[in-house]
Amino acid sequence: MKRHPMREYLESDTGFYYAVGVFTILVFILALAVLAMVTPGGIGATELGGLVVGFFLFMLVFFVSVTVHRLEGRNEL
């Protein structure tokens, strides 16, 4: 039985971590959209900048960690 390529990708640790990272980004974008709609005065540029920069740094560290994890796996072979 032939396996779906996406299933094989998600069964690997690295693939799963990348999928979690993308899901986290989508949730963040959705949360910003909801926040912009619910906040009476809207989101200020300073607040939005702080949120986006902080989240970007968090995701940068996350994806660098995943990449390091992937590179460590290559050294074990």
VOBA-1610 file (N, C-alpha, C; in pm, whole numbers, padded with zeros to 5 digits, always signed):
BEGIN
Met+00084-00117+00000Met+00000+00000+00000Met+00089+00124+00000Lys+00061+00214-00091Lys+00142+00336-00103Lys+00098+00438+00001Arg+00196+00497+00069Arg+00167+00596+00173Arg+00166+00736+00113His+00084+00818+00168His+00075+00957+00123His+00201+01030+00166Pro+00263+01111+00077Pro+00388+01181+00113Pro+00374+01273+00234Met+00257+01337+00249Met+00238+01427+00363Met+00238+01348+00494Arg+00181+01229+00491Arg+00179+01146+00611Arg+00321+01106+00651Glu+00402+01069+00552Glu+00542+01033+00581Glu+00616+01153+00638Tyr+00591+01270+00583Tyr+00657+01392+00629Tyr+00621+01422+00773Leu+00493+01408+00807Leu+00448+01440+00942Leu+00487+01334+01044Glu+00520+01213+00999Glu+00562+01109+01092Glu+00705+01128+01139Ser+00783+01208+01067Ser+00918+01237+01112Ser+00912+01348+01217Asp+01006+01347+01309Asp+01008+01451+01414Asp+01020+01589+01354Thr+01112+01606+01261Thr+01137+01737+01202Thr+01015+01786+01126Gly+00953+01700+01049Gly+00832+01738+00976Gly+00721+01781+01069Phe+00706+01709+01179Phe+00604+01744+01277Phe+00633+01880+01339Tyr+00760+01906+01373Tyr+00796+02035+01432Tyr+00770+02150+01334Tyr+00802+02130+01206Tyr+00774+02233+01107Tyr+00623+02258+01095Ala+00544+02152+01097Ala+00399+02166+01089Ala+00344+02242+01210Val+00398+02213+01328Val+00357+02285+01449Val+00393+02433+01437Gly+00510+02462+01383Gly+00552+02601+01365Gly+00460+02677+01270Val+00423+02615+01160Val+00333+02678+01064Val+00194+02698+01126Phe+00147+02598+01200Phe+00018+02610+01269Phe+00021+02724+01370Thr+00132+02738+01442Thr+00145+02846+01540Thr+00139+02983+01472Ile+00203+02995+01358Ile+00200+03121+01282Ile+00057+03152+01238Leu-00016+03051+01190Leu-00154+03073+01148Leu-00243+03115+01265Val-00223+03054+01380Val-00301+03092+01499Val-00268+03235+01540Phe-00142+03274+01531Phe-00101+03411+01565Phe-00168+03512+01473Ile-00168+03483+01344Ile-00230+03574+01247Ile-00381+03585+01273Leu-00444+03472+01300Leu-00587+03473+01331Leu-00614+03554+01459Ala-00530+03536+01560Ala-00546+03609+01686Ala-00530+03760+01664Leu-00436+03799+01581Leu-00419+03942+01551Leu-00543+03997+01480Ala-00598+03921+01388Ala-00718+03966+01317Ala-00836+03981+01413Val-00853+03885+01502Val-00962+03893+01601Val-00939+04011+01694Leu-00815+04030+01739Leu-00783+04142+01827Leu-00813+04275+01759Ala-00780+04286+01631Ala-00807+04410+01558Ala-00957+04436+01546Met-01036+04330+01533Met-01181+04348+01520Met-01248+04379+01654Val-01196+04324+01763Val-01263+04336+01892Val-01219+04463+01966Thr-01100+04509+01943Thr-01050+04627+02013Thr-01116+04752+01955Pro-01183+04829+02039Pro-01257+04947+01990Pro-01169+05047+01914Gly-01051+05075+01967Gly-00965+05174+01901Gly-00870+05114+01800Gly-00877+04985+01781Gly-00783+04918+01690Gly-00650+04893+01760Ile-00562+04830+01692Ile-00431+04801+01748Ile-00337+04915+01708Gly-00270+04971+01807Gly-00175+05078+01777Gly-00050+05023+01709Ala+00018+05110+01637Ala+00137+05067+01564Ala+00247+05017+01658Thr+00261+05082+01773Thr+00364+05041+01869Thr+00334+04903+01924Glu+00209+04882+01963Glu+00171+04751+02017Glu+00185+04642+01912Leu+00137+04672+01792Leu+00145+04574+01684Leu+00290+04543+01650Gly+00373+04645+01646Gly+00515+04624+01618Gly+00581+04537+01724Gly+00549+04564+01851Gly+00606+04484+01959Gly+00562+04339+01952Leu+00434+04318+01926Leu+00382+04181+01915Leu+00447+04106+01799Val+00453+04171+01685Val+00507+04105+01565Val+00656+04078+01580Val+00731+04174+01629Val+00876+04154+01646Val+00903+04045+01750Gly+00832+04048+01860Gly+00850+03945+01962Gly+00815+03806+01910Phe+00705+03797+01838Phe+00665+03668+01781Phe+00765+03621+01676Phe+00812+03716+01593Phe+00912+03681+01492Phe+01038+03624+01557Leu+01084+03686+01664Leu+01204+03635+01733Leu+01179+03497+01793Phe+01061+03478+01850Phe+01025+03347+01904Phe+01026+03241+01795Met+00964+03271+01680Met+00958+03173+01572Met+01096+03151+01509Leu+01178+03254+01507Leu+01314+03239+01455Leu+01392+03139+01540Val+01384+03154+01670Val+01451+03060+01761Val+01393+02919+01743Phe+01262+02909+01729Phe+01198+02780+01709Phe+01249+02711+01584Phe+01249+02781+01470Phe+01290+02718+01345Phe+01441+02692+01340Val+01521+02775+01405Val+01665+02746+01415Val+01685+02618+01497Ser+01609+02603+01604Ser+01619+02482+01686Ser+01579+02357+01606Val+01475+02369+01526Val+01431+02255+01444Val+01538+02221+01342Thr+01598+02323+01282Thr+01703+02299+01184Thr+01824+02233+01248Val+01861+02277+01367Val+01973+02214+01439Val+01939+02068+01470His+01815+02043+01511His+01771+01905+01538His+01785+01819+01413Arg+01747+01875+01299Arg+01757+01802+01172Arg+01902+01775+01136Leu+01988+01873+01157Leu+02130+01855+01125Leu+02197+01754+01218Glu+02153+01750+01344Glu+02207+01650+01437Glu+02172+01510+01391Gly+02053+01494+01336Gly+02011+01363+01286Gly+02097+01315+01171Arg+02146+01407+01091Arg+02233+01368+00978Arg+02369+01320+01027Asn+02418+01376+01137Asn+02549+01336+01189Asn+02548+01197+01248Glu+02431+01149+01290Glu+02422+01018+01352Glu+02425+00905+01252Leu+02404+00934+01126Leu+02400+00828+01024Leu+02534+00773+00993
//
